[in-house]
Amino acid sequence: MEITGVDTLVVVPFDARPAVTAFVRGMRRLWPSALIGTDDGREPMTIDLGDAAGYPARGELTFARDAAMDEHWEEHGYHPMPDGSAPVTLIYEIHHGLVVEVDVAGEGRLDDGPLSGWTGVELALPEATALTLVTHAAPAEDAFCAAILALLREALGYQRASD
C-alpha cells in the first residue's frame, strides 16, 4: 500500500506524555467507539491510555473511529471515508539535550515578532517532545485535519495565532 498520510510536526519544550493522554481523551470524545492501536517502535504497548505515567518515552498511537474505518484503513491507508474523516496517528518521542536549527526569516507570521529576520538560530532544549500528527491531508487544506490538529494543540496547552 502506498503511504498516503501527511505529517505535521510539533516540538514542545517539555515531556508531553500528559498532553498525549489528554489527546487520547479528546479523540475518545470525538469517537467514543474509537479503536486505538499502540506501539513503542519495538512491540505493541500494553498501557493504560488514561495514565501518562505508564507511557514509554517513545510511542505511536493510531486511531480509527470504528471497525469500518479500521477496515477502510487496511485497504486505502489514510484516504478519507465518504464523510471526510480518516484514521489518525500520533507519534511522540521525548528527547534530552535537543538542539534544533531554526530559520525564522518572516515565515509563519514571525516577520513582525521578536525573532524577526533571525536565520540559523540554534534552539537548545534540555527536554523536549517531538510529536508527529499524521492525517490524510494538511490541516491548512482540510477541516477535519484542522480540527484534529486543534485538538492536539489544546492538549498541549497552546493555540496558534490566527493567520
C-alpha positions as semicolon CSV with decimal commas, in nm:
position;residue;x (nm);y (nm);z (nm)
1;M;0,000;0,000;0,000
2;E;0,122;0,350;-0,085
3;I;0,192;0,589;0,206
4;T;-0,092;0,839;0,198
5;G;-0,065;1,037;0,522
6;V;0,058;1,393;0,573
7;D;0,289;1,467;0,869
8;T;0,251;1,773;1,088
9;L;0,549;1,809;1,325
10;V;0,520;1,989;1,659
11;V;0,809;2,022;1,908
12;V;0,737;2,134;2,263
13;P;0,992;2,209;2,538
14;F;0,860;1,958;2,792
15;D;0,766;1,595;2,846
16;A;0,436;1,582;2,658
17;R;0,312;1,246;2,781
18;P;0,037;1,411;2,991
19;A;-0,069;1,601;2,677
20;V;-0,071;1,276;2,479
21;T;-0,307;1,136;2,742
22;A;-0,527;1,447;2,702
23;F;-0,522;1,398;2,324
24;V;-0,641;1,039;2,370
25;R;-0,929;1,168;2,586
26;G;-1,013;1,423;2,316
27;M;-1,014;1,157;2,045
28;R;-1,240;0,941;2,263
29;R;-1,482;1,236;2,296
30;L;-1,476;1,274;1,918
31;W;-1,501;0,900;1,851
32;P;-1,648;0,722;2,160
33;S;-1,602;0,381;1,994
34;A;-1,250;0,453;1,869
35;L;-1,013;0,166;1,810
36;I;-0,673;0,276;1,943
37;G;-0,357;0,092;1,849
38;T;-0,035;0,138;2,046
39;D;0,326;0,073;1,950
40;D;0,657;0,179;2,101
41;G;0,866;0,102;1,793
42;R;0,970;-0,238;1,919
43;E;0,649;-0,418;2,005
44;P;0,285;-0,331;2,072
45;M;0,249;-0,145;2,403
46;T;0,016;-0,259;2,676
47;I;-0,059;0,060;2,868
48;D;-0,339;0,237;3,048
49;L;-0,417;0,510;2,795
50;G;-0,553;0,728;3,075
51;D;-0,230;0,728;3,280
52;A;0,061;0,930;3,139
53;A;0,299;0,770;3,389
54;G;0,270;0,440;3,204
55;Y;0,365;0,576;2,862
56;P;0,714;0,491;2,734
57;A;0,948;0,769;2,615
58;R;0,852;0,692;2,254
59;G;0,519;0,578;2,125
60;E;0,281;0,562;1,834
61;L;-0,094;0,580;1,877
62;T;-0,329;0,507;1,588
63;F;-0,696;0,599;1,593
64;A;-0,980;0,459;1,383
65;R;-1,336;0,572;1,455
66;D;-1,474;0,219;1,440
67;A;-1,427;-0,123;1,279
68;A;-1,546;0,010;0,941
69;M;-1,276;0,279;0,941
70;D;-1,016;0,029;1,053
71;E;-1,109;-0,197;0,760
72;H;-1,106;0,101;0,520
73;W;-0,759;0,190;0,651
74;E;-0,623;-0,156;0,572
75;E;-0,715;-0,112;0,207
76;H;-0,696;0,264;0,148
77;G;-0,448;0,398;0,404
78;Y;-0,519;0,750;0,524
79;H;-0,757;0,832;0,238
80;P;-1,075;0,979;0,388
81;M;-1,402;0,797;0,411
82;P;-1,712;0,944;0,240
83;D;-1,792;1,158;0,547
84;G;-1,448;1,327;0,524
85;S;-1,296;1,166;0,833
86;A;-0,998;0,933;0,822
87;P;-0,764;0,745;1,053
88;V;-0,518;0,949;1,259
89;T;-0,177;0,864;1,401
90;L;0,016;1,045;1,673
91;I;0,384;0,961;1,716
92;Y;0,574;1,114;2,007
93;E;0,931;1,092;2,132
94;I;1,095;1,251;2,436
95;H;1,441;1,400;2,375
96;H;1,701;1,527;2,620
97;G;1,959;1,786;2,513
98;L;1,782;1,856;2,183
99;V;1,937;2,122;1,960
100;V;1,743;2,233;1,652
101;E;1,848;2,487;1,392
102;V;1,562;2,727;1,320
103;D;1,513;2,981;1,041
104;V;1,256;3,247;1,130
105;A;1,310;3,489;0,844
106;G;0,950;3,605;0,822
107;E;0,779;3,267;0,790
108;G;0,456;3,193;0,972
109;R;0,375;3,546;1,092
110;L;0,706;3,584;1,273
111;D;0,804;3,871;1,043
112;D;0,682;4,126;1,299
113;G;0,772;3,932;1,615
114;P;1,071;3,932;1,849
115;L;1,268;3,690;1,628
116;S;1,207;3,881;1,306
117;G;1,473;3,819;1,046
118;W;1,677;3,574;1,250
119;T;1,832;3,292;1,050
120;G;2,042;2,997;1,156
121;V;1,924;3,016;1,518
122;E;2,002;2,718;1,740
123;L;1,720;2,632;1,971
124;A;1,860;2,430;2,264
125;L;1,610;2,246;2,480
126;P;1,713;2,047;2,788
127;E;1,398;1,838;2,744
128;A;1,158;1,831;2,452
129;T;0,897;1,614;2,289
130;A;0,872;1,581;1,913
131;L;0,518;1,494;1,807
132;T;0,416;1,393;1,457
133;L;0,047;1,405;1,377
134;V;-0,038;1,200;1,067
135;T;-0,364;1,288;0,891
136;H;-0,497;1,237;0,540
137;A;-0,434;1,599;0,433
138;A;-0,251;1,908;0,552
139;P;-0,454;2,075;0,828
140;A;-0,448;2,404;0,635
141;E;-0,628;2,230;0,347
142;D;-0,890;2,018;0,525
143;A;-1,140;2,099;0,802
144;F;-1,127;1,752;0,962
145;C;-0,746;1,756;0,977
146;A;-0,750;2,113;1,112
147;A;-0,986;2,001;1,390
148;I;-0,755;1,713;1,484
149;L;-0,454;1,949;1,496
150;A;-0,658;2,191;1,708
151;L;-0,732;1,903;1,946
152;L;-0,358;1,831;1,974
153;R;-0,279;2,198;2,033
154;E;-0,545;2,213;2,304
155;A;-0,398;1,903;2,470
156;L;-0,053;2,067;2,459
157;G;-0,194;2,384;2,613
158;Y;-0,147;2,632;2,332
159;Q;-0,329;2,797;2,046
160;R;-0,166;2,924;1,733
161;A;-0,243;3,284;1,642
162;S;-0,485;3,318;1,351
163;D;-0,324;3,375;1,015
